């Protein structure tokens, strides 16, 4: 199974200049190819990768775009391939129409295939460069692994990274276990497990909010344009954001790795985070919790290690349903954190939701049943016949 290993590196001035030129050319070729394909789309014609590749050859022969010959041709071809994938996803209704790359906002990256780099004795040299990159090997590559693809990038904080795609033989299924857990995500507690365990929400953005606000105020006072002082202030803001993102990602990696190692089956809710962040009063807290990143990490790690992740219907009323007798309450305001059912069972709101998530996920997995409750409410009305119930955080 292929796996990407990402490392930080420190380029020389010549390497940084070469990579910056390559990033600019990649963006230019991508945007020109997208414009050409868009014009053809308006004429109800389709342009494929081979046609854009022929266009690139013609562009290089013109006087205005002759500078495209100064960088490696492989990243430019890879940009056209990425555009082809974007259009394939668009026509397959899996993504929106491709957008143009912005000089200031788009990610700066260039992808190199085996013909455009040399990896020998633990040293990586990219095309058009005389010296190998000064990489900080924070962890070793798998023994005998050789990269099939290398991606060089620079983030908004000015840090340089190289990502190597290799075949990793260490990714083997873990020994099977009978353990299963339901996970309810939240804001007061990042995760609540069906075992009763609650994981504290670190709130990384809130911890650095004062520092971020100070950096943003300094940026706002700089004159708009491409001045050096404004660029320096923008980089300071980006460093604060990078600090927040790095700590959040590190915490999520530790949590997801632990859940995958300890459980054979993990049941979560199929939340639409994109719609939930439209709530202005909760958007910042939801974004800081990074529920979508949590699910993404959980799913690909489960695929690595032979585990199963089950996502249940987002409308399932997990908080309102008694996990002991199945009674469905009519209302459950957000300020109610504990409640007692008519059967005498006292529930913690989040633990009860996690237990219901686990139960319905296992039921759907084993016998293909729906995820909506089958029991009747105190009024005698079947929950299946009620209007869809919105999930409470």
TAUR-V835702 format. One record per helix or strand. SS is the DSSP state (H for helix, E for strand). FROM is the first residue (numbers start at 1). TO is the last residue. Records with the same first field share a line. If there is no record, write none. Layout:
SS: FROM-TO + FROM-TO
This chain:
E: 2-9 + 108-113 + 117-120 + 123-126 + 135-136 + 149-154 + 160-167 + 180-185 + 189-193 + 198-200 + 265-269 + 308-312 + 321-321 + 328-328 + 338-340 + 346-348 + 376-376 + 382-382
H: 13-42 + 49-60 + 66-70 + 73-91 + 114-116 + 204-207 + 209-220 + 228-262 + 273-276 + 283-289 + 291-305 + 349-367 + 383-385
